[in-house]
Amino acid sequence: MKEKDNIKKLFNDFEGNFDVDMPNHGHENRFLEKLKQQNNTVVDSTPKKSNYWKPFLAVAASIVLCFSVFTVMQQQQGNGLNDLASVSPELSQTQSFFTTAIAQEIASLEAKRSPETEEMVNDAMKELKILEKEYQSLKIDLNESGNDKRVIYAMITNFQNRIDVLQTVLEHIEEVKNFKLNQNENNNTI
């Protein structure tokens, strides 16, 4: 509190002594002339011509960038492999259902990962990778065959096989847990 009073007193003492006036017209030029007389290098304060082409160059670069991104995206879509979603809206819903279900099952499997179940989970993940590779080759077949129904059925079966693998592993994990639980109860009662 005493410090604030000291600051107020300091400002009150200097009141009226602050330089608040604007310099006279031409002050800057007179100052620059004095500097020139001392043979010092002076920086010219006159504004330089702005380059009017820079904003246009920025706009042109933006247009080229947008065009490039658009072209790359079109090529990826054109070169990309079709999947079930590209065949019909119904198959798009089917693919969405399966991918959601598989993601949920994988999340459940990862949640049950433990030292006892590590090997089973790893084996299931390897099996899923194999099925994913098969699905990628089915996508190639779908493009080459022109949406052949047999390939579409094989793709749906591939999704079902993935879910079956995940469910089977989850069931085995539950069996292992139940077996260990029963074994621990039997050991405790003996």
RODO-2510 file (C-alpha; in nm, 4 decimals, decimal comma):
residues 190
     n   res          X          Y          Z
     1     m     0,0000     0,0000     0,0000
     2     k     0,2872     0,2305     0,0831
     3     e     0,4391     0,1573    -0,2565
     4     k     0,1224     0,2797    -0,4359
     5     d     0,1350     0,6035    -0,2376
     6     n     0,5000     0,6516    -0,3416
     7     i     0,4094     0,6054    -0,7085
     8     k     0,1199     0,8521    -0,6816
     9     k     0,3496     1,1028    -0,5131
    10     l     0,6104     1,0563    -0,7872
    11     f     0,3549     1,1275    -1,0616
    12     n     0,2178     1,4256    -0,8706
    13     d     0,5729     1,5663    -0,8421
    14     f     0,6307     1,5370    -1,2175
    15     e     0,2900     1,6741    -1,3130
    16     g     0,3264     1,9420    -1,5771
    17     n     0,6797     1,8298    -1,6677
    18     f     0,5803     1,5654    -1,9234
    19     d     0,6412     1,6486    -2,2913
    20     v     0,3022     1,6030    -2,4536
    21     d     0,3353     1,8555    -2,7382
    22     m     0,3560     1,7513    -3,1005
    23     p     0,6771     1,8458    -3,2833
    24     n     0,6606     2,1323    -3,5334
    25     h     0,5827     2,0638    -3,8974
    26     g     0,8926     1,9482    -4,0841
    27     h     1,0691     1,8243    -3,7704
    28     e     1,1526     1,4910    -3,9275
    29     n     1,3083     1,6520    -4,2362
    30     r     1,5192     1,8849    -4,0229
    31     f     1,6334     1,5881    -3,8150
    32     l     1,7285     1,3938    -4,1268
    33     e     1,9254     1,6907    -4,2621
    34     k     2,1245     1,7119    -3,9394
    35     l     2,2039     1,3416    -3,9676
    36     k     2,3218     1,3864    -4,3265
    37     q     2,5533     1,6641    -4,2146
    38     q     2,7165     1,4223    -3,9721
    39     n     2,7853     1,1826    -4,2644
    40     n     2,5751     0,9105    -4,1087
    41     t     2,3749     0,6792    -4,3236
    42     v     2,0105     0,7644    -4,3155
    43     v     1,7275     0,5309    -4,3873
    44     d     1,4796     0,6854    -4,6237
    45     s     1,1424     0,6934    -4,4601
    46     t     0,9418     0,7519    -4,7769
    47     p     0,7171     0,4598    -4,8528
    48     k     0,8440     0,2393    -5,1303
    49     k     0,6321     0,1390    -5,4212
    50     s     0,4383    -0,1658    -5,3271
    51     n     0,4467    -0,4562    -5,5614
    52     y     0,0971    -0,4970    -5,6950
    53     w     0,1711    -0,8375    -5,8372
    54     k     0,2234    -1,0054    -5,4971
    55     p    -0,1487    -1,0353    -5,4077
    56     f    -0,2189    -1,1720    -5,7547
    57     l     0,0630    -1,4204    -5,7168
    58     a    -0,0842    -1,5369    -5,3848
    59     v    -0,4282    -1,5826    -5,5426
    60     a    -0,2760    -1,7698    -5,8373
    61     a    -0,0828    -1,9979    -5,6016
    62     s    -0,4016    -2,0699    -5,4068
    63     i    -0,5885    -2,1572    -5,7253
    64     v    -0,3083    -2,3887    -5,8408
    65     l    -0,3020    -2,5572    -5,4995
    66     c    -0,6800    -2,6093    -5,4971
    67     f    -0,6724    -2,7442    -5,8509
    68     s    -0,3909    -2,9839    -5,7609
    69     v    -0,5744    -3,1152    -5,4553
    70     f    -0,8941    -3,1590    -5,6592
    71     t    -0,7077    -3,3447    -5,9339
    72     v    -0,5345    -3,5784    -5,6880
    73     m    -0,8637    -3,6546    -5,5142
    74     q    -1,0323    -3,7316    -5,8466
    75     q    -0,7475    -3,9645    -5,9449
    76     q    -0,7668    -4,1459    -5,6130
    77     q    -1,1394    -4,1943    -5,6538
    78     g    -1,0960    -4,3064    -6,0121
    79     n    -0,8092    -4,5423    -5,9312
    80     g    -0,9567    -4,6532    -5,6015
    81     l    -1,1094    -4,9928    -5,5686
    82     n    -1,4815    -5,0201    -5,5319
    83     d    -1,6234    -5,1884    -5,2286
    84     l    -1,9746    -5,2844    -5,1239
    85     a    -2,0675    -4,9219    -5,0570
    86     s    -2,0073    -4,8315    -5,4221
    87     v    -2,2468    -5,0943    -5,5566
    88     s    -2,5771    -4,9815    -5,4047
    89     p    -2,7187    -4,7883    -5,1087
    90     e    -2,8369    -5,1127    -4,9483
    91     l    -2,4918    -5,2665    -4,9677
    92     s    -2,3477    -4,9421    -4,8347
    93     q    -2,5673    -4,9860    -4,5272
    94     t    -2,4619    -5,3499    -4,5037
    95     q    -2,0947    -5,2569    -4,5168
    96     s    -2,1487    -4,9846    -4,2565
    97     f    -2,3263    -5,2330    -4,0264
    98     f    -2,0490    -5,4898    -4,0566
    99     t    -1,7647    -5,2432    -4,0075
   100     t    -1,9360    -5,1007    -3,6984
   101     a    -2,0004    -5,4474    -3,5571
   102     i    -1,6412    -5,5553    -3,6242
   103     a    -1,5055    -5,2413    -3,4594
   104     q    -1,7211    -5,3077    -3,1508
   105     e    -1,6078    -5,6687    -3,1317
   106     i    -1,2427    -5,5673    -3,1644
   107     a    -1,2906    -5,3143    -2,8844
   108     s    -1,4457    -5,5865    -2,6658
   109     l    -1,1599    -5,8205    -2,7486
   110     e    -0,8964    -5,5592    -2,6645
   111     a    -1,0745    -5,4865    -2,3372
   112     k    -1,0438    -5,8531    -2,2388
   113     r    -0,6741    -5,8697    -2,3239
   114     s    -0,4738    -6,0059    -2,0310
   115     p    -0,1600    -6,2151    -1,9870
   116     e    -0,3713    -6,5325    -1,9954
   117     t    -0,5560    -6,4304    -2,3131
   118     e    -0,2717    -6,2533    -2,4951
   119     e    -0,2006    -6,5418    -2,7305
   120     m    -0,5666    -6,5893    -2,8242
   121     v    -0,6100    -6,2171    -2,8925
   122     n    -0,2940    -6,2035    -3,1047
   123     d    -0,4046    -6,5084    -3,3053
   124     a    -0,7435    -6,3477    -3,3657
   125     m    -0,5794    -6,0280    -3,4862
   126     k    -0,3601    -6,2286    -3,7262
   127     e    -0,6678    -6,4033    -3,8600
   128     l    -0,8394    -6,0668    -3,9091
   129     k    -0,5408    -5,9415    -4,1074
   130     i    -0,5644    -6,2464    -4,3334
   131     l    -0,9349    -6,1836    -4,3852
   132     e    -0,8653    -5,8158    -4,4588
   133     k    -0,6133    -5,9159    -4,7277
   134     e    -0,8733    -6,1475    -4,8772
   135     y    -1,1232    -5,8610    -4,8734
   136     q    -0,8772    -5,6381    -5,0607
   137     s    -0,8393    -5,9037    -5,3308
   138     l    -1,2203    -5,9331    -5,3441
   139     k    -1,2377    -5,5584    -5,4075
   140     i    -1,0087    -5,6081    -5,7076
   141     d    -1,2294    -5,8936    -5,8269
   142     l    -1,5376    -5,6735    -5,7844
   143     n    -1,3867    -5,4056    -6,0081
   144     e    -1,2774    -5,6566    -6,2697
   145     s    -1,6044    -5,8510    -6,2716
   146     g    -1,8334    -5,5483    -6,2935
   147     n    -2,0150    -5,6014    -5,9634
   148     d    -2,0634    -5,9749    -5,9980
   149     k    -2,3078    -6,1039    -5,7351
   150     r    -2,0802    -6,3946    -5,6441
   151     v    -1,8041    -6,1494    -5,5498
   152     i    -2,0526    -5,9400    -5,3505
   153     y    -2,1641    -6,2505    -5,1597
   154     a    -1,8003    -6,3429    -5,0979
   155     m    -1,7388    -5,9945    -4,9559
   156     i    -2,0369    -6,0235    -4,7227
   157     t    -1,9188    -6,3691    -4,6176
   158     n    -1,5761    -6,2218    -4,5452
   159     f    -1,7350    -5,9703    -4,3076
   160     q    -1,9347    -6,2499    -4,1413
   161     n    -1,6188    -6,4589    -4,1033
   162     r    -1,4450    -6,1723    -3,9272
   163     i    -1,7318    -6,1363    -3,6818
   164     d    -1,7373    -6,5146    -3,6283
   165     v    -1,3640    -6,5159    -3,5493
   166     l    -1,4055    -6,2343    -3,2990
   167     q    -1,7090    -6,3911    -3,1319
   168     t    -1,5407    -6,7307    -3,1091
   169     v    -1,2334    -6,5814    -2,9436
   170     l    -1,4507    -6,3836    -2,7016
   171     e    -1,6354    -6,7048    -2,6103
   172     h    -1,3061    -6,8872    -2,5528
   173     i    -1,1837    -6,6035    -2,3328
   174     e    -1,5013    -6,6295    -2,1249
   175     e    -1,4514    -7,0055    -2,0969
   176     v    -1,0932    -6,9544    -1,9776
   177     k    -1,2079    -6,7012    -1,7195
   178     n    -1,4865    -6,9292    -1,5973
   179     f    -1,2500    -7,2276    -1,5809
   180     k    -0,9972    -7,0297    -1,3760
   181     l    -1,2728    -6,8982    -1,1515
   182     n    -1,4060    -7,2506    -1,0893
   183     q    -1,0557    -7,3815    -1,0323
   184     n    -0,9856    -7,1061    -0,7778
   185     e    -1,3154    -7,1794    -0,5974
   186     n    -1,2307    -7,5506    -0,5822
   187     n    -0,8852    -7,4752    -0,4439
   188     n    -1,0332    -7,2455    -0,1793
   189     t    -1,2879    -7,5032    -0,0576
   190     i    -1,0421    -7,7888    -0,0248
***
